[in-house]
Amino acid sequence: MIPRDFEYHAPKTLPDALGLLQQFGDEAKLLAGGHSLLPMMKLRFAQPAHLIDLGKIAELKGIREDAGTLLIGAMTTENEIIWSKLIQDKCPLLVEVARQISDPQVRYKGTIGGDISHGDPGNDHPALMLALGASFVLRGATGERVVPAEGFFRGLYDTALGAGEIMTQIRIPIPAAGTGYCYAKLKRKTGDFAAAAAAVLLRVKGGLVDDVRIALTNVAPTPLRAAKAEAALRGKKLDDAAIAEAARLAMSICAPVADQRGNAEYKTAMAGEMTVRALATARQRAA
């Protein structure tokens, strides 16, 4: 199929984009990389009368550090994340995740803000944002607000991004030096969505787990933070038994939907396996 007729807009400033959103309301859709929206338009699952392309708005791009926080423009591409020396040095987990997203063609156009805003639990960045304790800057006609990742993902394709708002920036606290990390992702082939994946950040002090964050991809209507698994590890030695118990607790919160990547039982089991692999790798990397 082909999309319905629509008007294309390419504003060059954020106020212009917000003005167009306010003017056209529900008839408008924002275009970032387009890898989710354009296929939906071709199938007529989405039928916007107005398409607002954010690609020419310079203030929505860029990567910088400020007071221990990485500030990433929402229209920054996956490829720009991968080759950013700042992110490589300060948050290598983000690079590890971006490298596992689809293929080079997608990574050259796909944006971190588009990935997050879509609210797809199969996307890789949402769970990563939970693990990193990120927050998102949302700009609307009446002003700006900052929403933590923890409360941003509300349901399947449902986020806290309000009507008339644009995500402008992702803020990520820089992990402490010596933090171990890993994103373990199970997929059928290169470029596929995860059957299940786990993101882990880990700090070890005196042989014991000082802090840990675990988040899961594509095993529920939203990305999941495995808080009980984290609590079970803090203050403990990270041996194989502790890792196995954390994986069991992570599996206990999974509620995947059966699809071509496997049934619910398989995907739940693989979430546990990915948790085991991510914790083991993070343990090796923790200094």
Residue, then its C-alpha position, 0 to 999 in steps of 0.5 A: m500500500i501507499p500512504r494517504d496524501f499529506e503535506y510535508h513540513a521541514p521547520k528549521t527551528l524548534p519554535d517553528a516545529l512547535g507552532l506547526l504541532q499546535q496549528f495542526g494538532d492530531e492531524a500532524k506527526l513528527l518525523a525523526g528517522g522514520h523507520s517506525l512511522l513510514p512503514m505504519m503510514k504505508l500500511r495506513f495504520a497511521q494517516p497524518a495529514h501533515l508530516i513535520d520533519l525534525g531533521k533540519i533543527a540544529e538545536l536537536k542534535g549534538i553531544r556534550e557533557d555538563a556537570g557529570t551529565l551527558l546531554i544528547g540531542a534527541m535527533t542525534t543518530e545512532n551512528e553519531i553515538i557510536w563514533s562519539k569519543l565522549i560517549q566512548d569514554k564516559c558511557p561505553l554501554l550506550v555505544e554497545v547498545a547502539r552498535q546492536i541496533s539494526d544495520p548500518q543504513v538504519r543507524y545512519k538515519g535512526t535517532i535516539g529520541g525517535d527510538i525512545s519516543h516511539g514507546d516500542p518495548g522491542n526497541d533497545h534504548p528504552a530499557l537502557m535508559l532505565a538502567l542508566g537512570a536517564s531523564f528526558v527534556l520535553r518541550g511544548a508550547t507552554g514550556e519545558r519539563v523533565v521526565p525521568a525514564e522510570g515514569f516515561f514508559r506507560g504502556l505499549y507505544d504509550t509514553a509520557l510525551g504529551a500532545g504538542e510536545i517534542m523530546t529535545q534532549i536526553r540526559i544521562p548521569i555519567p556512570a562512576a569510573g570502574t562501573g561494569y556494564c553489558y547489554a546482552k541481546l538475543k536475536r534471530k539474525t543481525g538487524d532483528f529486534a531482541a527476543a529478549a535482552a538485558a542491560v546491566l550497570l554494576r559497581v563492586k566494592g570490597g568484593l561485594v556489589d555496591d550498586v547494580r541496575i538491571a533492565l529488560t527489553n521486549v518481555a512486557p508491554t514496557p521496558l522493565r526495571a528488575a528492582k527485586a533482582e537488584a535488591a537481592l544483589r546489593g551487599k552480596k558477593l556476585d558469585d554464580a549462585a547470586i547471579a542465578e537468583a537475580a535471573r530468577l527474580a528478573m524472570s518473575i516480572c516478565a510478561p512477554v507476548a508470543d510472536q515469531r521470536g518465540n512463545a512466552e515461556y521461551k522469551t521469559a527463559m531467555a530474559g533470565e539467560m540474558t540477565v545471567r550473561a549481562l551480569a557475568t560480563a559486567r562483573q568482568r568489566a567492573a574495576 
